[in-house]
Amino acid sequence: MTTAAQLAQWRDKAGVTPVQMAAAMGISPAIYADLEAGTLPIEPIHGVAAKWALLRIAVETHDGEIAAMDTELLQLVLAASRLIGRLGDTCG
């Protein structure tokens, strides 16, 4: 389960503002601020949105270290990379 502290840590390490993180997650800045402050409960969908946002930010900034901040996200990225590699082998 994602915590308010994790949200803040991920955002800080990604080098984005709360407004930028909210936009990448597809939520309003006010909702994001409440999530990060711990005044709004973090639901599982918020954690998924935050991880998706990290991936989006990593791609946009060409910074793979951002995607490596969360073990589950990193494993998903690596699995997707292997899958894409196999697809390339069958298409080429």
C-alpha positions as CSV (number, residue, x, y, z in Angstrom):
1,M,0.0,0.0,0.0
2,T,1.4,3.4,-1.0
3,T,1.8,5.9,1.8
4,A,1.8,9.7,1.9
5,A,5.5,9.6,2.7
6,Q,6.2,7.5,-0.4
7,L,4.3,9.9,-2.6
8,A,6.3,12.8,-1.3
9,Q,9.6,10.8,-1.6
10,W,8.8,9.6,-5.2
11,R,7.9,13.1,-6.3
12,D,11.0,14.7,-4.7
13,K,13.3,12.1,-6.2
14,A,11.6,12.5,-9.6
15,G,12.3,16.2,-9.4
16,V,8.8,17.4,-10.1
17,T,6.4,19.8,-8.3
18,P,3.2,18.6,-6.7
19,V,1.3,20.2,-9.6
20,Q,3.4,18.2,-12.2
21,M,2.9,15.0,-10.2
22,A,-0.8,15.6,-10.1
23,A,-0.9,16.1,-13.8
24,A,1.1,13.0,-14.5
25,M,-1.3,11.0,-12.2
26,G,-4.3,12.5,-13.9
27,I,-5.7,14.1,-10.8
28,S,-6.2,17.7,-9.6
29,P,-3.4,19.4,-7.7
30,A,-5.8,19.8,-4.7
31,I,-6.4,16.1,-4.5
32,Y,-2.7,15.4,-4.9
33,A,-1.9,17.8,-2.1
34,D,-4.4,16.1,0.2
35,L,-3.0,12.7,-0.6
36,E,0.6,13.8,0.1
37,A,-0.5,15.6,3.3
38,G,-2.3,12.5,4.5
39,T,-5.6,14.3,4.8
40,L,-7.2,12.1,2.1
41,P,-6.9,8.3,2.3
42,I,-4.6,6.8,-0.4
43,E,-6.6,4.2,-2.2
44,P,-4.9,1.5,-4.3
45,I,-5.7,3.3,-7.5
46,H,-3.7,6.3,-6.3
47,G,-0.7,4.1,-5.8
48,V,-1.1,2.7,-9.3
49,A,-1.5,6.2,-10.7
50,A,1.6,7.4,-8.9
51,K,3.7,4.5,-10.3
52,W,2.3,5.2,-13.8
53,A,3.3,8.9,-13.3
54,L,6.8,7.9,-12.3
55,L,7.1,5.8,-15.5
56,R,5.8,8.7,-17.6
57,I,8.2,11.1,-16.0
58,A,11.1,8.6,-16.4
59,V,10.4,8.3,-20.1
60,E,9.9,12.1,-20.6
61,T,13.2,12.9,-18.8
62,H,15.2,9.9,-20.1
63,D,15.9,9.0,-16.4
64,G,15.7,5.3,-15.7
65,E,16.6,5.8,-12.1
66,I,13.1,7.3,-11.6
67,A,11.5,4.0,-12.6
68,A,13.8,2.1,-10.3
69,M,12.5,3.9,-7.2
70,D,9.8,1.3,-6.8
71,T,10.6,-2.4,-7.0
72,E,7.2,-3.4,-8.4
73,L,7.5,-0.8,-11.1
74,L,11.0,-1.7,-12.0
75,Q,10.1,-5.4,-12.3
76,L,7.2,-4.4,-14.6
77,V,9.5,-2.3,-16.8
78,L,12.1,-5.0,-17.1
79,A,9.4,-7.6,-18.0
80,A,8.0,-5.3,-20.6
81,S,11.5,-4.7,-22.0
82,R,12.0,-8.5,-22.4
83,L,8.7,-8.8,-24.0
84,I,9.4,-6.0,-26.5
85,G,12.8,-7.7,-27.2
86,R,11.1,-10.9,-28.1
87,L,8.5,-9.2,-30.2
88,G,11.4,-7.5,-32.1
89,D,12.9,-10.9,-32.7
90,T,9.7,-12.2,-34.3
91,C,9.0,-9.1,-36.4
92,G,12.5,-8.5,-37.7
